[in-house]
């Protein structure tokens, strides 16, 4: 027997006599299992130990059916391991069975080296095709969850108001029906049940006069007046995932958010939501988010509504001295079979928290494709709507969630195209576009920097009215003509722009002078070092004056 105490203080026992291994091997596996369950062994939650337990059960059943049952871990062979590996399905579960069992068995130093070598062979990871919800599917998920939770909130709000009126004496005895309902609600708030009596068969039933006043003895007439049902609490959990991109475990174990002290009376509340991410390292294991409720569409409005809907249940738990803290608290008169669980605690008729089966059950009822509602909801919220990591690193968010998502790929197409277009335009602005010629054309008009073959039809400022562009843009114009007599002036202009770079603030130089300088650098590359040195040697006084006037803005219109 191995007992595992989780970090939450709950215990779970595992009887290795139930596994289909030889006695010596059961003892060895139990010793490895106990070492991992011990404090500091690495297993802090029952989820891990339960998963490994069932994987070992499957491995033992395989060994029994294949007639290759070793007496102990040192008796395992590479052939036996290869047969186990081939017997596993090519699914995500098969991948987990192979890798998890291999990792567990390798904890025993007696495992033969040939078996370790066989275990070291790469197991192809199965690609899980699970995409975000389409917009209409996501909206339907949110609509159905919002409708279910909203109706529960209005029901609880109305009955809390009635209970407060009864306690304040506003409802008098002559209003017998409402008075009986108020008294039943008071009992429900204090005990978790409306007034009941035990029948001859041992079952508890509501007292008739109260159930008649409340409209019946079913859940919707009795305890659901003040408390959420499991399904309604699950709908609230789905809404939290849809709005904040949280996963199922985080939502199921979410502590009750508290309003920060600086919210102040009469001001909008700012809630501090404490999140836990088990798979992250110690430094990032816990995270807090501040959510403000400043209106109907604000991030904190759902938290305000959740606190209001669960207030009667939390008041009951506080009166009973319950120290467990969960936001999602729900009531159930006929609870299922309960087992200790980090995400799901029990206090009287109340459940605290939710588990994966709860969300799977909700997905089967309301999700377009059944299960996986929380995983797909979280992916949709983080990738399509929030567009930022949700309890993941940026690298994990990009590689695991964004890049494989078809909706993200489609949304990226225009962004990539726009970026490519901008890059092309930027490159064009830095490429020397004027034509290099040996002699001037007959129709060429001289400018401050070069010649112009078609002054009236400028591709920069438009045809028909003459070119009004800066002379610094001539090097970017296909109408411009540059022949050897222009080389000295352009070479001197290039040197002057370089000198400006040393004295101007970088933003100013980048905005006004970087592109003309880049085009002249392109011209320098085309002419070659020898011609460029010759051009600098031939700079005249007139060239210096024209370049100086150009840089000082004397040619600007």
N, C-alpha and C positions, 0 to 999 in steps of 0.2 A: 504494500500500500504506500502511495506517495500522496502527501498532503501539500497543496499549493496555496499559500496565502498571498493574495494580490496586494498591490500598494494601497487599495481601498480598504484593506482589512477583512475581506471576505475569503472564506476557505472553500476549497474544492478538493475532493479525494479521487484518486485514480487507482483502480485495482488491476494490477498487471496480471493477475491470475486469469483475467477475462481474455487476454490476448493469446492468439494461436501460435505461440512460440514454444520451443523446448524450455524446460525449467531453468537451465543455466543461462540461456539467452534472455529469458524474462527478467532474471535477477540482474543481468548486466544492463539491460535497457532501463530497468527501474532505477539503477544507481546513476546512470547518465541523466535520466529525467529528473531525479531528486536534486542533482547538482544544479541543474538549470532553474529549478523552482526555488532553490534556497535563496535567502537574501543576498543580493549581489551577484546572483547567478546569471542574470540577464533577462529572465522572464518576469515582468512586473504585472501582467494582466492575465486573466483566465483565457482570453481569446487566443493567445499564443499557445498555452499549454493544451487547450482543448483541440486546436487545429493539429498540433503535433501528435496528440493521442490518437486521433482518428486516422492520421496518415500511417502511424505504426500499426494500427489495427488492419488497414488495407494491406500493408506489406506482409504482416503475419499470415493473413488469409491467402495471399498469393503463394507464399512458401509452402503452405499446407496443401494447396491444390496442385502445385507443380511437383510434389514429391521430392523437393530439393531442400528439405528443411535442415539447416545447420544446427548443431547442438549449442553453439555459442558464437559470439561475434568473430573470434579468430578462425572459425570454420567456414566463414563466408568465402565464396570464390568469385573470380571475375566473370565466369560463365553464369553463375546465379544472378549476379547483378545485371549482366547484359540481358538475361531473360526477363528480369523485372522491368528493365528500361523499355524493352520492345513491347511488353504487354500493356504499357500505359498509352492511353489515347493521345492523339496529337492535338490536344486542347490546352487551354490555360491550366485546367486542373491537372492534366497529365504532367505538364511542366513543373508545377508545384510539387506533385508527388515525387518526382525524380530528384529535384534539387533539394527539397527540404529533408527527405529521408537520407540522402547522401550527406548533407551537412550535419545531421544529427549523429549518424553512425561514425563519422570521422572524428567525433569527440573522443572515441575510445582509442587509446594508443595501440591497442592490440590488433586493430584492423589491418589485415595483410596489405602489403605494398601493392601487389597486382590489382587488388580491389580498389585501392586509392587511385591508381593510374586509370582504371576504367571509369571511376567516378569523375575524374578530371576532364574527361572528354566533353566537349562543348555540347550543350543541349539547346537546340534552336528555340528561341522564344516565340511563342505563338502570338501573332499580331491580332489584337482585339479590335474588331471593327465596331466601335461604339462612338457615334457622332452626336453632336449637339442637336437639340430639338429645332425643327423648322420654326420660323416665327409664329405661325398659326398654332402649332402644337404647344409651344412654350406658353403662349397666351392662354390656351385652353387649360393647361396645367395650373397656371396661376389663377385663372378665373374660378375653376372648380374648388381649389384650395381656399381662395379668398371667400368664396360664397359659403363654404362650410364653416370656416372659422368666424366669419362675420356674423352669421346667424347665431352661433354659439355665444359670441360676445354680447350681442343685443339681448339674448335670453338671460344671460347671467347679470348683465347690467340692470335689466328691469327687475329681476328678483332680488338683487342686492338693495335696490331702492325700496322695494316693498318691505324687505326685512328691516331696514333702517327705520322706516315709518312705524313698523310694529314695535320695535324696541323703544322708540321715542314716544310711544303712546298716541300717535296720530290716529291709528286704526282702533276704533272702539268696539266693544263687545257686540253692539247691536248689528254691526256689519259682520255677521257670523262667518260668512265664507272667507272673506279676506283675513279676518282675525285668525281663523284656523290655519289658513295658508301661512300667515306670518309666524304662528307658533311652530308649525311644522318646519319652516325654514330656519328658525332659531335652533331647533333640535338638530337639523341637518348640518348647520354651521358648526355646532359644538361637538357632534358625535360622528359626523360623516354619513348619517342615515336619518331619514324621517322617523317619527315614532313608530316602533314595531312591536310585535308580540310573537312568541314562539308557538307554532301550531303543534298539533299532536304528532305530526310526522317529523318534528324537529326543525322544520324550515321557518325562517323568519319572514313575516309578512307585515306590510304597513297597516297601521290601525285604520279601520274602515272610515271613520268620520273624517280623518285627514286626507286619505286617498280620494274620498268622494269630493271633498272641497278642492283638491288639487286637480281633479279631472281624470284620475285613474291611478293605478298602482305600478304602471310601467316606468322605465327609466326616464323617459322624456317628461313625465309628470312629476317625478320625485327628485332623485339626486342630480339629474342633469339641469335642474333649475339653477344650481350654484356651481357646478363643476363641469369641466370638459370631459368628454369621453376619450378613450384611447385614439379613436379615429380622428376626432377633432384636434387633439393634440398633435397627431401626425400631420394633419393639414397645416397646422401652424409651423411645424418643423420644415415642411416643404416650402412654405413662404419664406422662412428665414434663409433657406438655401438659395431660393430664387432671387432674393434681394441682396444678399451679402456673399454669395458664392461659397458657402460652407459645406463641408462634407457631412455624411450621415453620422459618423462617430462624434464629431465636434458638436453637432446640433443635439444629438441624444444626451450628451454629457454637459451641455451648456449650463453654466451657473447663472443664477439670477442677476442680471445687470443692475447696478446701483447708480443712481444719479450722483454725479460728482458734486462735492460740496460747494463749488463756485457757481452752481446753477442759479442759486438764489431763489427766494420766494417771489412768485409772480412773474419770473422769467421762464423762458423755455428750458426744459430739462436737457441735460447732456449726460447720456448713459455711458458707462464704461463697461464694455463687453469683454470678458476674459475668455480667451480661446486657448485650447490645448491641441498641439499637433504631435502625436506620439512618435511619428517616424523621423522627426527633425532632431538635430543634436541638442545638447543641453542648453546651448546659448540661445537657440531659437525654438525651444520646446513650448514656451508660452508666449502668447501675443495678446495685446489689448487693442481695442478699437474704441474710439469715442464717437458716439452717434447722437446727434442733436435732433430733438423733436421741435421743429419750428413751423410745422404745417402739415397738411394732409399728405403731401408727397415727399416729406423729409425722411432722411434715413432712419431717424429714431421713432417715427410714428408707430411702426409695427411693434417695437419694444414696449411703448406705452400701452398699446392695446393688449399685448401678451401679459403684461403685469396686471392689468385690470381684470382680464379673464381668469387668471390663476390666483388672484388675491384671496378669495375665500378658502381655496385649498391650502395656500401657504399659511394663512392664519390658523387653520386647523392644525397643521404640522407644527407650527410654533407653539401652540398651546399644549401639544403632546411632548415637547422637548426634543423634537427631531432636529438633529444637527446637519443632516444631509441637505445639500443646497442644489436644487435643479430648477430651471425655469419651466420646463415642460412637466407639469403635474396634472394627473388625470385620475378619474375615479372609475371603479368597476365593481359591481356587486358580486359577480361570479368570476373571480380571477382564474386565469389559466394556471397551468402548473408552473410554479415559480422556482427559479434557480438563482443563486447569488450572481450578480453581474455588475461590472463597473458602471455600465451605462444605464442600468435599470435597477432601482432599489424599491423596496416595499415598505410601506408604513400604514398599517391598518388597511382601509379599503382603497388606498391611493398608491399609484405607481409614480415613481420619480424617474424621468428620463425615458428614452426610447432606444430600441435596438434595430439592427438591420432587418430582421423579419417584419417589424412593424412597418417600415418604409416599403419593403417588398410587397407586403399585403396591400398597402395603399396604392402602389404602382399597378398591381394586378387589377384594381378596381377602376383607376382613373387615368393611368398613363396610356398613351396611344399604342405602345407595344408591350405593355405589361411591366415586368421588373426593370431594375436599373434606373428608377425614376430619380433618385438622389444623385447618382453619378452623372447622369445626363443633364439634370437641372443645374448642377454645380458647373459643369463644363459650359453649358449655354450661358450662364450668368457671367462667368469669368472671361470667356473667349469672345462671345458675341456682343454682350452689353457692357459689362464693366471694363473689359479689355485691359485687365491688370491681374497680376498673380493673386490667388486666394490661398494663403498659407503655403505657398510654394516659392522657391527661388525664381528669379527671372528666367534663368536658363531652363529650368524644368517646365515652367509655364510655356515658354516658346517651343521647346523641342517636343514635349509630350502632349500638350494641349492645343497649341495654336497651329503649328505647321501641319499636322495630319488632318486638321478639321476642314472639310470641304467648304463650309461657309466662310471661314477665314481666308481660304485660298481664293474664293471668288471675290471677296471684298478687297483682297490685296491686288487684284489685277489692275484696276484703274489707278491705284496708288503707285504701283510699280511703273505703269505706263507714264504717269505724270512725272515721276522721278526721272525716268529715262529721257523724257522730253526736256525736262529742265536741265539735265546733265548735257544733253546734246546742244541746247541753246547756249548754255554756259561755255561749252567747248567752242562753239562757233564765235562767241564774243571774244575769245582769246586767240583766235586764229587769224593771221594776216590774210585779208580777203582781197586786197587790191592786186591788180595785175602788174607784173614786172615786165617792162619793155626796154628796148635799147634806145629808142628815139621817141620824141613826143609825136602824138597823132595830130593831124591837121585841125581837127575840131576840138582839141584839148584846151581846157581853161585852167590856168594856174591858180592854186589855192595856197594857203599858208604852209602846207606840208607836202603837197604833191599835185599832180595834174588831175583834172576831172573830165571824162569823156562825154558825160551827159548831165549837165548841171540842172536842166529843167525837169528831169524825171528821176528823182531820187528814190531809191528803194527804202530809204530810212524815214524820210518825212513825207513821201507820197509824190506822185507826178503832177506836173502842170503849174506849180507855183514857185519853182526854184527850190534848191536845197537849203534848208534852214538848220541843218545839223551842225554840231560842233566840228571844228577841223580835226579834233582828236578822233572823231569817228570815221574819218576818211580811210584809215587803214582797215576798217571793217566793211567798206563799201566796194562792191564789184565794179562800180563805175570809175573808181580811182585808178590812176596810172602812175607808176613809179619807175623812173628811169635813172641812170647814173647821176644826173645832176641833182636829184633829190636825196641821194644817199647821205651826204654829209649832214644835211639838216635833220634828217630822221635819226641818224646816229647820235647827234648832239641832243635831240629831244629824248632819246632813250636814256642817255647818261643823266640828263637833268631830272627825269622822273625817278631814277634810282637815287639821286641825291635827296629828292623830296621824301622818299621813304624813310630816310634816316632821321628826319626832323619832324615829321607829322605823326600824330597819334595813329595807330594801326587802323581803327575803324574809319577814320577820314581818308587815309590813303587807299584802303580797300574799296571804299565806296566811289571815289572820284578818279583815282589814277591807276589802279591795279590792272584793269582790262586794257587800256591803251599801252601800258608798259609790257603786258604779256604779248600783245600783237607785234610790238616792235622786237621783242625777244624772238618771236617766231621769224620775223624778217631777218634778224641777225643770223639765225641758224641757216636760213635759206641762202644768204649771200656768202656765208663762210667767214672764217676768222681773217683771212688776208684782205678781202674787200672791205670788211668792217673796220679794220685798222686804217686802211687807206682813206675811208670815208671820214673817220675822226680826224685824220691829219689834214683833210681838206676843208674843214669847217671855216666859214668866213665870218666876218663881223656882222654881215647882214643876217646870216643864219642864226647867230646868237641873239640878235635883236628880235627877229621874228619869233623864235622859241620863247624868249623872255616875255614878249607881249602876249603870246598864246597862253602861257602858264599863269600870267597875271590877269587873264580874262578880258584883255582889251579887244579881242575879236568876237566876244559874246554879243549877241543881239540884245 
